[in-house]
Structure formats: structure tokens, C-alpha cells
């Protein structure tokens, strides 16, 4: 077993209080787009899917039909990371893919490949932009 160490750099943006999620081995294309209706997806008048989390600190894709029935479609292997904090995740020696997303899925980082091997690997998560410039999240290897 080895660890990946992920440090979320401090920033001065609106995202300071929100969790980011370190997502492992999940296809980014499966993340549903943000709802374009006036209300949150969960209140849509037709079938809808959205990215959601719960009090147990789990991330998942949830569906809601016109009757308001909710169903978890797929659980996502993800670890929350708070502003300025570091998380350590135990992984096997195989190659993995990782990306980081803002709590609501509005902002998704670059996809990073964690190479196969036995040694621990460290990454930094940095948020840039915000009010004037579009916000972005970047994941980079710390050497």
C-alpha cells in the first residue's frame, strides 16, 4: 500500500468555505451538467440527474423524476478536502486517475494520472480566478 498526499492551497475566493472532492478512477464525462432551469435539479418538473453529497461525506450522482422520487445512480470514490488542509489516501500500486471538483461540480480540475509504483506521491490543488476571471482548479505533482 502507498499513499497519495493532496494539499489544497489556501485561496481568497468564494470557494474558501466549500469542500473540494478528490475523485479517483471515475470518468469525468459521467458527471451531469449543471441544471439550466431556474431551480435546482432536484426540483425539476421532469427527469433530472445531478451531482450530490450527503452528511456521511459521500459523493454520488442522483436522479429525480417528475414525482420527486430520488435515486442514487452511481457512487463516486471521492475524498473531501477542506480549504488549506491536506488529505492522505491509501491506494494500491496500480496506475490511477484523479481529478478535483468543486462541491457543486461547477469547476473541475485537470485530470491527473497517478503512476504505478510503490512510493508515496504528493499533489497540490490550487484555485485561481474568481470574481473577474473564471475560476479554475489545477492539480500538480509536488516533486
N, C-alpha and C positions, 0 to 999 in steps of 0.2 A: 504494500500500500504506500502511496505517496500523497502529498498534499499540494493543492493549488492555493496560493495565498493571494487574496484580492483586496486591495486597498482602494477605498473610494475617497478621492481627494476632496478637500473642502472647496465649496464654491459659494458665490453670493447670489444665487438665483432663487427663483420661486420654488425650485425643487429641493431646497435645503431641508425641509421637514418630511418630505416624502421618501419612502423606501424605493430603492432600485432593486432589481432582481437579477441575479447572476443565473443565467439559464444554460444548462448543459445538454448537449445532444438532442436538440429539438429543431425541427425545420421552421425557420423564420416565416416561410410562406404560409404556414398554417395559422398564423396569428391573424384574427379577423380585423378588418379595417375599422376605424372609429365610426360610430353611428353618425349619419348625416342628418338625422331627424332632429327636431327641436329638443326632444327629451333624450335621456339616457336610454341605451338599447333595451334595458330591462323593462321599459315602459312602452316599447314599440307596439303598434297595433297588429303587427304581423310577425312571422318567424324571424328571429334575430340571433346572432352569436356575438359574444363579447369576451374579452379577457377579464378575469376576475380573481380576487383573492378572498381568503376568509380569516377568521380570528385565529385559526390554527397555523397561520403563516404559510399557507399553501397557495400556489398559483395554478389556475386551470382555465380552460375555455368552457364557457357556459352558454347554453341555448335557452331561449324563451319563446314560447309560442303566443299566439294571439289571446289565449285564455290566461296567460300569466304563469303557466307551468314552466318551472326552471329545471334544467337537467345538465349535469356535468358531462361534457362530451369527451374531454381529454384532460388528464392531469399532466402538469408540466414539472419536470425535475428542475427546481429552482430554489435558490437561497436568497433571502432578503439581505440587503446591506444598507445600513444607515449612513447618513452624512458624516464623513470624516472617520469612519470605522473601517476595520479590517476583518475579513472572514477567512476561515480556513476550511477547505472542503477536501475530504478524503476521496481519492479516486484510485482506480487500478492503473496498471502500467500501459494500457492501450491508448491509442490516439483518441482525443475527444474534441468536440467543437463547443465553443462558448460564445455567448453574446450577453449584453446587459441591456435591460429595458427599464424605462421609467414606469412607475407604478401603473399608469393607465394604458401603457402601450403606445403613447403618442410619440415617444422618442426611443429609437432602438439603435444600439451601437453597431460598430463594425463586427463582423463575425471573425472570431479568432480560433485558430487551430492550436490545441494543446498537444505537442508532440508526444509520441510514445516514449516511455522511458521509466526509470526508477527514481529519479531525483525530483525534489520539490521544485515548483515553478511559481514565480511571483508576477502579478499583473497589477497595473494601476488603472483606475477608472477616473476619467476627467470629464467634467461638464463644461462646455463653453457656450457663449452666446446667451440668448435670453430675451430681454425686453426689445432691443433694437434689432439684433441679429438672431436668426433662427437658432434655437438651442440644439446642441449636438452632444453626444456621449462618445468618447473614444476609449477603447481598451488597448493598452500597450504592454508589452513584456518589459519587466524590470530586470535588467541584466546585472 
